[in-house]
Amino acid sequence: MSYFVDENGYYGKFGGAFIPEMLYPNVEELRVNYLKIMESDSFQKEFKSLLKDYVGRPTPLYFAKRLSDKYNTKIYLKREDLCHTGAHKVNNTIGQILMAKRLGKKRIIAETGAGQHGVATATVCALMGMECIVYMGEIDIARQAPNVARMKMLGATVIPALSGSKTLKDATNEAIRDWINNPVDTHYIIGSVVGPHPYPDMVARFQSIISEEIKKQLTEKEGKENPDYVIACVGGGSNAAGAFYHYLAEENVGLIAVEAAGLGIDSGESAATSVLGNEGIIHGSKTLLMQTKDGQITEPYSISAGLDYPGVGPLHAHLSESKRAEFISVTDDEAMKAGIELCEFEGIIPAIESSHALAVFNTKKFKKTDVVVLNLSGRGDKDLNTYINYFKL
Ligand SMILES: *Cc1c(COP(=O)(O)O)cnc(C)c1O
């Protein structure tokens, strides 16, 4: 069984490129060129140098002693929260802006929900002096004001999506429409391992720096490359794809993907796609998604904006279906409790997305000798208001 993309863009039966014909030339240009560009020496040199000096990589692999004592196992945190801009997303946007430059593009578009991917995209556009247009649902613009301000400070134009539910999927539709109308000079930076082939594979490769570093760092600390488990939260699935990537074929490493159960799996307010979803097509790829009987996408819910997505990338659909990864769902309450616990035990305020991954220690028992690496995808600054309201701080 392979967990890597095949030549047709599939992971098992998931993936592919289900796109309108007008988009075909853009996606095809990327598909034909992405591997050649990524594997070239000049690309690797520039990518690695920016990851080091701009993003601040390698991020530490930190042994969390007090948390380990509490759960009676060995817990390491991969500190993506220490990346410039506060999360792993910038690994991907750095990679894609370098790709766009080499494809001769002058203009960048992106979609954003909560604004995290919009900020990471605006950041690299400022870095490279490229025009940046971010589509964002009108409702999201209203509820994510600080991120809208960040994007504007970084020089991006934020265009409200006014159709449908005025949230992420509508912003995505607007971005696709823009790309169809500007096929020659524009690159579309997608924010996770979602979208038509080759995006899921390209984004996973950019994020795979996470597990590349874990292997080296664990060798220094434990004398072996492989932990017993790797844990990561899954929205679209990019931080998990990066943390799992170099372990996908190592069947003795347990992979644990954590989804947001929201108010509970059966509450109607959830984002646990592996449990509630079934096969369908969203944003150009065949994957698992939450939908009604007649194929309308169900509005997802999670307290965490980054996990509030009605699908998962095709790699994760395949990992779920093949049972290569164990999928665990965590409610808002369980995540918030685990988030505060990390503050109190380790002095680290996690993003609420990452708090979902941390909550696994309360639902699954590990052996004392197990080495468990948890990908701490981001820091909690952006979530301060949610923490304040939830705990009445
Ligand atoms: C966006 C985000 C996520 C979810 O996205 P993935 O593509 O699943 O990684 C997780 N954590 C943080 C901090 C995020 O900003």
The ligand as a MOL file (V3000), in Angstrom:
LIG
                    3D

  0  0  0     0  0            999 V3000
M  V30 BEGIN CTAB
M  V30 COUNTS 15 15 0 0 0
M  V30 BEGIN ATOM
M  V30 1 C -4.6770 26.5890 9.8150 0
M  V30 2 C -4.1980 25.9270 11.0290 0
M  V30 3 C -4.4020 24.5400 11.2690 0
M  V30 4 C -5.2010 23.6740 10.3490 0
M  V30 5 O -4.7300 23.5510 9.0570 0
M  V30 6 P -4.0300 22.2340 8.5220 0
M  V30 7 O -3.9220 22.4290 7.0540 0
M  V30 8 O -4.9040 21.0760 8.8920 0
M  V30 9 O -2.7120 22.1360 9.1850 0
M  V30 10 C -3.8680 23.9760 12.4170 0
M  V30 11 N -3.1870 24.7220 13.3250 0
M  V30 12 C -2.9840 26.0420 13.1470 0
M  V30 13 C -2.2280 26.7900 14.1740 0
M  V30 14 C -3.4780 26.6850 11.9950 0
M  V30 15 O -3.2760 28.0030 11.8480 0
M  V30 END ATOM
M  V30 BEGIN BOND
M  V30 1 1 1 2
M  V30 2 1 2 3
M  V30 3 2 2 14
M  V30 4 1 3 4
M  V30 5 2 3 10
M  V30 6 1 4 5
M  V30 7 1 5 6
M  V30 8 2 6 7
M  V30 9 1 6 8
M  V30 10 1 6 9
M  V30 11 1 10 11
M  V30 12 2 11 12
M  V30 13 1 12 13
M  V30 14 1 12 14
M  V30 15 1 14 15
M  V30 END BOND
M  V30 END CTAB
M  END
